[in-house]
């Protein structure tokens, strides 16, 4: 996660001394599969990349227990171990990986400026944004308690572990409908917990969900908490018709609890210069990692509202490094 900061109101940057400024050829903001892969390719291209990891080194995958769908790990691997492997590979080729958080940016000139931890200024010829997106949660303490033990924000990533079991999906939009449909093909039963009395999803998706025999829509239900044992989810406590006549508590027995209420791209500090969609996902030129600012590239979940997978993030990190290398080559030719 990267801290939003309004650089127009930040007078501290004007007081930086020369010793606080560092010039680099390639700056990578963010770790995870996208950032680390970009660092691997940029290092091999002699761009001498400097990578700042952010508040969550390794990104969202560090909160995932088992990863079984990333190529090269036939027996599966934990998220933290896989991220450490990618980090070591980047360091092997000379990437300078540092702890620190990007807090402000200025892409108004030919030299791209990024402030780290509010005080250190990096002036970079190229910048690769790999800050990811943060899944939205309900804010329940139980979500933290059972993280990695049944709570997930990615059905495609973790649904495989719940084959033949009962799970719940929270949400009423297209994402929730898609997640429920995906899980219905794996699980015995899927509860779709919807706060309202209708789905916000498109009519096509809503109709598909309603036709699935093993999906039960729980209309006007809200999650109160989760039940479990030894850190593993065993059920959920819901409230039906909250605040209305006929309000009642409902308990369901489940093995997995999936959040599908959206993601927030970590792009706030770049919005004065980088074009995003209405949600905040960075727009790139189709088929490339190029943003609207020459020399600034984006990869991973911060620019991907569709797939959000480790392997697609890694692929886009490769693209960003290659695009950065070609940009510098043309610039200095």
C-alpha positions in Angstrom: 0.0 0.0 0.0 1.2 3.5 -0.8 0.4 6.6 1.2 -1.6 9.3 -0.7 -0.1 12.8 -0.4 -1.1 16.0 -2.0 2.2 17.2 -3.4 0.7 20.6 -4.1 0.4 21.2 -0.4 3.7 19.6 0.5 6.2 22.4 1.0 8.7 20.0 2.5 10.0 19.0 -1.0 11.2 22.6 -1.5 13.5 22.3 1.5 15.3 19.2 0.3 19.1 19.5 0.3 21.3 18.2 -2.5 22.3 15.3 -0.3 18.7 14.2 -0.2 18.4 13.8 -4.0 19.4 10.6 -5.8 19.4 10.2 -9.6 18.6 6.8 -11.1 18.0 5.4 -14.5 15.0 3.2 -13.6 12.9 3.5 -10.5 10.4 0.7 -9.7 7.7 1.5 -7.1 6.2 -1.6 -5.5 7.1 -5.2 -5.1 4.9 -8.2 -5.7 5.2 -10.3 -8.9 5.0 -7.2 -11.2 7.6 -5.2 -9.4 10.1 -8.0 -8.8 9.7 -9.3 -12.4 10.3 -5.8 -13.7 13.4 -5.6 -11.5 14.7 -8.9 -13.0 14.3 -7.8 -16.5 15.5 -4.2 -15.9 18.6 -5.5 -14.1 19.5 -7.8 -17.0 19.1 -4.9 -19.4 21.7 -2.9 -17.4 19.2 -0.3 -16.2 20.5 -0.6 -12.6 16.9 -0.4 -11.2 16.2 0.8 -7.7 13.0 -0.8 -6.3 11.1 0.5 -3.2 9.0 -2.3 -1.7 6.3 -0.2 0.0 4.5 -1.1 3.3 3.8 -4.7 2.2 7.0 -6.2 0.7 5.9 -8.9 -1.8 2.4 -7.5 -2.2 -0.9 -9.2 -1.6 0.6 -12.7 -2.2 2.4 -12.5 1.1 -1.0 -13.0 2.8 -1.7 -16.1 0.8 -0.9 -19.5 2.2 -0.8 -21.8 -0.8 -0.2 -20.8 -4.4 -0.7 -23.7 -6.8 -1.3 -21.9 -10.1 2.0 -20.1 -10.7 4.2 -21.9 -13.3 7.3 -23.5 -12.0 6.0 -24.8 -8.7 4.6 -28.3 -9.4 4.1 -29.0 -5.7 2.7 -25.5 -5.0 4.4 -22.9 -2.8 3.4 -20.4 -0.1 2.9 -16.8 -1.2 5.7 -15.5 1.1 8.2 -18.1 -0.2 7.4 -17.4 -3.8 7.8 -13.6 -3.3 11.2 -14.2 -1.5 12.3 -16.3 -4.5 11.4 -13.6 -7.0 13.2 -11.0 -4.8 16.3 -13.1 -4.6 16.3 -13.6 -8.3 16.1 -9.8 -8.9 18.9 -9.2 -6.4 21.0 -11.8 -8.1 21.1 -9.7 -11.2 21.9 -6.5 -9.3 18.6 -4.9 -8.5 18.8 -2.5 -5.6 15.8 -3.4 -3.5 15.0 -1.1 -0.6 12.5 -0.7 2.2 10.5 2.5 1.8 7.2 4.0 0.7 6.5 6.4 -2.2 4.6 9.3 -0.8 4.5 11.9 -3.6 5.3 12.2 -7.3 5.9 15.0 -9.8 5.8 13.9 -13.5 5.5 17.4 -14.9 9.0 17.6 -16.3 11.4 15.5 -18.3 12.9 14.1 -15.1 10.4 12.2 -13.1 10.5 12.9 -9.4 9.3 10.6 -6.6 9.5 11.3 -2.9 10.2 8.3 -0.5 9.0 8.5 3.0 8.2 12.2 2.6 11.9 13.2 2.6 14.2 11.4 0.1 13.8 12.6 -3.5 14.5 10.2 -6.4 15.0 11.7 -9.9 14.5 9.0 -12.4 14.7 8.8 -16.2 12.1 6.1 -16.1 9.5 5.0 -13.5 7.7 1.7 -13.4 4.6 1.8 -11.2 3.8 -1.6 -9.7 1.9 -0.5 -6.6 -0.9 -3.0 -6.9 -4.5 -2.8 -5.7 -5.9 -3.4 -2.3 -8.9 -5.7 -1.9 -11.8 -4.1 0.0 -12.9 -5.9 3.2 -15.9 -5.5 5.4 -13.8 -4.3 8.3 -14.6 -7.3 10.6 -12.0 -8.4 13.1 -12.8 -12.0 12.1 -11.5 -11.2 8.6 -8.0 -10.7 10.1 -8.4 -13.6 12.5 -9.1 -16.1 9.7 -6.9 -14.6 7.1 -5.3 -17.6 5.3 -7.7 -19.9 7.1 -10.8 -19.5 4.9 -11.0 -15.8 4.2 -10.0 -14.8 0.7 -10.5 -12.0 -1.8 -9.7 -14.1 -4.9 -11.8 -17.1 -5.9 -9.6 -17.8 -8.9 -6.6 -17.9 -6.6 -8.0 -20.0 -3.8 -11.2 -21.7 -5.0 -9.4 -24.9 -5.8 -8.9 -25.6 -2.1 -12.6 -25.7 -1.5 -13.6 -28.4 -4.1 -16.7 -30.2 -2.9 -17.2 -27.9 0.1 -19.6 -25.1 1.0 -18.5 -21.5 0.7 -19.9 -18.0 0.8 -19.4 -15.0 -1.5 -20.1 -11.4 -0.3 -21.2 -8.9 -2.9 -23.9 -8.1 -5.4 -22.0 -6.8 -8.4 -20.5 -8.4 -11.5 -17.3 -9.4 -9.6 -19.4 -11.2 -7.0 -21.5 -12.9 -9.6 -18.4 -14.0 -11.5 -16.7 -15.3 -8.3 -19.9 -17.2 -7.3 -20.2 -18.7 -10.8 -16.5 -19.8 -10.7 -16.9 -21.3 -7.2 -20.1 -23.1 -8.2 -18.1 -25.1 -10.7 -15.9 -26.4 -7.9 -17.9 -26.3 -4.7 -20.9 -28.3 -3.4 -22.8 -25.1 -2.5 -22.2 -21.4 -2.8 -24.0 -18.8 -0.7 -24.1 -15.4 -2.3 -24.6 -12.8 0.5 -26.3 -9.7 -0.9 -27.0 -6.7 1.3 -29.8 -5.4 -0.9 -32.9 -7.2 -2.3 -31.4 -7.1 -5.8 -28.1 -7.7 -7.6 -26.1 -4.7 -8.9 -24.6 -7.1 -11.5 -25.5 -6.9 -15.2 -28.7 -8.6 -16.1 -26.8 -11.3 -18.0 -24.6 -12.1 -15.0 -27.6 -11.9 -12.6 -29.6 -14.3 -14.7 -26.8 -16.8 -14.8 -26.3 -16.8 -11.1 -30.0 -17.3 -10.4 -30.1 -20.3 -12.7 -27.2 -22.1 -11.0 -28.7 -24.8 -8.8 -25.9 -24.8 -6.2 -25.9 -21.1 -5.7 -28.3 -19.8 -3.0 -28.7 -16.0 -2.9 -29.3 -14.7 0.6 -31.1 -11.4 0.0 -30.9 -8.6 2.5 -28.2 -10.3 4.6 -25.2 -8.7 6.1 -22.2 -10.4 7.7 -21.9 -10.0 11.5 -18.9 -12.3 12.1 -17.3 -15.6 11.3 -17.1 -18.9 13.3 -14.2 -21.2 13.4 -11.7 -23.3 15.2 -7.9 -23.2 15.3 -7.8 -20.3 12.9 -10.0 -22.1 10.3 -13.4 -20.9 9.1 -16.3 -23.2 9.9 -19.3 -20.8 9.6 -20.6 -17.3 9.4 -23.1 -15.3 11.4 -25.4 -13.1 9.3 -28.1 -10.5 10.0 -31.2 -10.6 7.9 -33.2 -7.4 7.4 -30.9 -5.4 9.5 -32.6 -2.4 11.1 -36.0 -3.5 9.8 -39.0 -5.3 11.0 -38.3 -9.0 11.1 -34.6 -8.6 11.8 -33.0 -11.9 12.7 -29.6 -13.6 13.1 -28.8 -16.4 10.7 -25.9 -18.9 10.9 -24.6 -20.8 7.9 -22.0 -23.6 7.8 -19.2 -22.8 5.4 -15.5 -23.7 4.8 -14.6 -20.6 2.8 -15.6 -16.9 2.9 -14.8 -14.9 -0.2 -14.9 -11.1 -0.4 -16.0 -9.7 -3.8 -16.8 -6.1 -3.0 -14.1 -4.6 -5.2 -10.5 -3.5 -5.1 -8.9 0.0 -4.7 -5.9 0.6 -7.0 -2.9 2.2 -5.2 -2.6 5.0 -7.6 -3.6 8.1 -5.6 -0.2 9.8 -5.5 0.0 9.7 -9.3 -3.4 11.0 -10.3 -2.3 14.6 -10.9 -0.3 13.3 -13.9 -1.3 9.8 -14.8 -4.6 9.0 -16.5 -6.8 6.5 -14.6 -10.3 5.2 -15.0 -13.1 6.2 -12.7 -12.1 3.6 -10.1 -8.4 4.6 -10.2 -6.8 1.9 -12.3 -4.0 3.4 -14.4 -4.7 3.4 -18.1 -2.0 2.1 -20.4 -1.7 2.1 -24.1 -3.2 -1.3 -25.3 -0.6 -3.9 -25.8 2.0 -1.9 -23.8 2.8 -0.8 -20.3 3.0 2.9 -21.4 1.0 5.5 -19.5 0.1 8.9 -20.9 3.4 10.3 -19.5 6.5 9.4 -21.6 9.0 7.4 -19.5 6.4 6.3 -16.9 5.1 2.7 -17.2 2.5 0.7 -15.1 2.3 -3.0 -14.5 0.4 -5.5 -12.3 -2.9 -5.0 -10.5 -2.6 -1.2 -10.4 -3.5 -1.2 -14.1 -5.4 -4.5 -14.3 -9.1 -4.5 -13.2 -9.8 -7.8 -15.0 -7.4 -10.7 -14.3 -5.5 -9.7 -11.1 -3.4 -12.9 -11.1 0.3 -13.3 -10.1 1.2 -14.7 -13.5 -0.4 -11.9 -15.5 1.2 -9.3 -13.1 4.6 -10.9 -13.7 4.1 -10.8 -17.4 3.2 -7.1 -17.3 6.3 -6.5 -15.2 8.4 -8.0 -18.0 6.6 -5.7 -20.5 7.2 -2.6 -18.4 11.0 -3.3 -18.1 11.3 -3.9 -21.8 9.3 -0.8 -22.6 11.5 1.2 -20.2 14.7 -0.1 -21.8 13.5 0.7 -25.3 12.4 4.2 -24.2 15.9 4.9 -22.8 17.6 3.4 -25.9 15.6 5.7 -28.2 16.1 8.7 -25.9 19.8 8.4 -25.9 20.3 7.3 -29.5 
